[in-house]
Amino acid sequence: MNTLMNKKFIFFIISFLIILPGTISLVKYGLNLGIDFSGGVLLEYKFEKTIEKDQLSTVITNSGLSVSSIAESGSNSYIIKAKHSEEGQIFEAQKKVEEKFGKVTVERVESVGPVIGSETTKNAVIAIILAAVMIVLYLAFSFRKVPRPTSPWRFGIVAVLALLHDVLVVVGVFSILGHYLGVEIDILFVSALLTIIGFSVHDTIVVFDRIRENLPKHLSKRFIEVANISIVQTLVRSLGTSLTVVFVLLALLLFGGESIKWFVVALLVGIISGTYSSIFNATALLVLWEEKLGH
């Protein structure tokens, strides 16, 4: 434990290897955007009897609608997301479904245009950038009294760099899932990313705050030694907090239903990645910066 930060380049290599497959997939295949971004139609059907989701998908696809996804929304209810379709195609799909499965109650029919999709994308990007800027400013202010020559700005900038790792991991994983399993990116995915950012920053601040407390106590020690001491002191707390959240998310994944499945998966991937990056990447980057430029 006393030499964790001496292995910082090993941690960087591990992070690089984790990010690489998703980054390649992102460049090669991009993201499978849902109707929240690309536009389309959302239908919610309620049936009087239990039906198979795969059969429903086949019937709707054969009717002419280009189905993006089908998810259970309740007892014998399904939400169907499809690409842009004419009104006649929607009625034709309903007709074919009723012929196959009997009476259908149409709970919702919503159209999402490309203008709304582009606005959603723009707002998502702005939200993430604004969150990153506020994190830097907040940490720089909170750590303004750290002993010199350590700069409070380094804490904020490094925290955001660690966040980029977590965002890249999650986005990369969903690029792979989108290409091979057809998983779509929707507004819930953006909510998951913002939640991950908040959790990861919280975890990073736990370690950074202990470094700030230990620096005046160990003025004779090198920064890397103080960082090692701080990680050891906070490791159990960080892992305990993260495992508590992971257990809750696993329960949601098993029993929460299809409609939030990929939202929960995104949170799981992000929180596990955030725990790793907060303990190892963020502190390791801070140590590297201090070693190269701090003294």
N, C-alpha and C positions, 0 to 999 in steps of 0.2 A: 504493500500500500504506500510506503514512503517514497517509492520511485515511480508512481503512476505518471507524472508529467515528464519523466525522462523517456517515456515510451510514446510521447505525443505523435511522432511521425507514423507509428504503427496505427494509432487511432485515425489519423488522416487517411492512410491507405485503406483501412476498413471502410471508412465513409465513402471514399472514392469508388470502391468496388460495389458498395450498396447502391450508389447513385447511378453508376454507369449504365446498367441495363435499361433502367427507366428513361434516362436521357436519350439513349440511342432510339428507343421506341418512340419517344416524344418527337424527335427530329424526323424519324422515318414515317411514323403513322399519325402523329398528332393526337388530339383528344377526340373521343366520340361524343360530340356535343348533343345534348338533349334539346327538347323543344323550347326550354327556357332561353336557350341561346340561338338556336337555328330557326325557331318558329315551327308551328305545326298545329295539331289539334289534340285535345285531351277529352276522352270519353270515360264516363263511369257508368257501368252497367251493373244492375242488381238482378240476380236470378232467383227463381222460386225453389230451385234444387241445386245440389252440389254438382259442379262440372269440373272437368280437367282443364287447367290453364293452357296446356299444349294444344288441346283440341280447339279451344277458343281462339288461340293465336292462328291456327291453320285456317279456320273458317273466315276470320276477318281478313287475313292476307289474301285468301282466294277471292274475296269480294272486291279486291282492288285497292284496299288501303295498304300503305307502306308502314307496317307496325314497327315502332322503335322499341317499345317495352310494354309488358303487361305485369301488373302487380296486384296482389290481393289488398283490398282496402277495408275488409270487414267480412262478416258472414255472407258467403255467396256473392260478394261484391268484388268487382275488378276495375282497376284504372288502366285504360289503354291509351298509350301515347303513340301518335302516328305523325308522319311527315305531312306537309301541306296537302289538303284534299278538297275537292269540290263538295258542295253540299249534297249533291246527288250521290256521291260515293259513300258519304256518311250514312245516308238513309238506306242505301243498298247493303251496307255492312250490317246495319241493325236488322234488316229484313232477313238476311242470310243467317244471322245469329238466332233469330226467333224460329226460323224453319228448323234449325238444328237442335236448339235447346229449349224451345217453348217460350212462354211470355217473358219479356225483358222490361224492366223498369229503367229508364234512362235518368240517372241521377244528375249528371252534368254533361254539358257539351261546351267546351271552351276553346276558343281560337287564340293562338299566340302568334302575332305577326313578327316579321324580321326586324322591325323597328324596335319592338320591345326587347327582342333578343339582343340586339346590339347595345341597347341601353343597359341591360343586365350585365353584359360583359364589361362595359365601360365603368359602371358603378362598382363592380367587383374589383377591378384593377385599382381604381381610386381608393377603395376601402383598404386594400392591402398596403398600398404605398403610404397612405395617411397613418395607418397603424404603425408601420415601420419607423416613420419620422417621429411620431409621438413617443415611441419606445426609446429612441436615441436621446431625445430631449429630456425625457423623464429620468433616465438612468444617469445622464450627464449631470443633471441637477441634484439627484439623490446622492451621487458619489463625489460631489464637489469638494468634500473635505478629506479625500484620501491623501496620504502623505506623498509629497513630491519625491522623485520625478514622475510617479504614476499619474497618468492623465485620466480624469473622469470620463472624457469623451471616448476613450478606448473601451470602457465597459459597455457603453451604449452601442457603439459600432460593432463590436464583437458579438453582442447579443443578437443583433439583426443578421449578421453573417451566419450565425448558428441557425437562425430561423429559416434562412434560405435553404439550408441543408434539409430541414424538415419539410418545407414546401416542395422542394425538388423530389424528395423521396415519395411523398404522397401523390404528387402529380404524375411522376414516372410510373408508379404502380398502377394508377388508373389509366394511363395510356396503354399499358400492357393488357390490363383487364378489358379495356374498351376494344382493343384489336382482336383479342382471342376469345372473349366471352360476350362481347357486345354491350358491356356496361357503359351507361351514358353519364355524362357530366351534367348536373342540373344545379338549381339554386341551393339545394341542400348540401351539395359538395362545397360550394363557396362558404356556407355557414360552418361546415366542418373545418375548412382551412382556417377561418378566423378563430374558431375555438381552439384549434391546435396551436396557433400563434400565441394566444393568451396563456394557454397551459405551459407551453415551452418557455415563454418569458418568465413566468412565475417560477418554474424550476431553475432556470438560469440565475434569477435574482437570489434564490436561496443560497447558491454557492458563492456568487459574487459578493453578497452581503457579508458572508462569513469571512471572505478574503479581506473586505474592507475593515471588519472588526479586528482581524488578526494582524494586519499590517503595522499598526502602532505598537502592538504587543511584541512584535518580533523584528524590530528595526535592524538588528544585527544580521538577520537572515536574508538570503537572496529571495527574490520574488517567487521563484519556482518552488522553494522550500515552503513558503507561506501558502502557496496554492495547494501543494500536496497535503499540508496539515488541514486546510479548509475542506478539501474534498473528503478526506477521511472522516471529518467531523460531521459532514452533511450527507454522506453516502446512504446511510441507513434510512434517514428521513426521506430523501428523494425517492429511493426505491420503494419504500413503504407507501408513500403517497401515490406513486404511479401504479403500483400493483393494485391498490384499492380501486382506482379508476378502471384499470384493465379488467378486473373481475366483474365490475358492474357492466362494462361494455360487452363482455363475453356472455353474460346473462341476457342482455338485450339482443345480441346476435342470435342466440339460441331460441329465445321466446318472444322477441319483439315484433315479429312479422316481416313480411316481404317488403312493405313500403319504406321501411327505414334501414333495411339490410345494408345497403352500400354506404349510407351515411355513417352507420356504426363501424363498418370496415375502415372507412377513411379515418375516423377518430382513433381506432385501434392502431393503425399503421402510424399515424402522426404522433400519438402519445408515446408509443414505444420508441420511435425515432427521436422524439423530443427529449425523452429521458436520457437516452444515450448521448445526444449532442450537447445537452446542458451540462452533464457531468464531465464529458471527455472533450468534445470538440470546442465548446465555448471557452472553457478554462485553458485548454491547450493552445488555442489561438491567442488568448490573452497573454499567456506565458511566452509564446513565441514572439509576440509583438514587443513585450517588455525586454526580452533578451536581445532583440535586434536593434530596437530603437529607444528603449526606455532608459538605458544607463550608458 
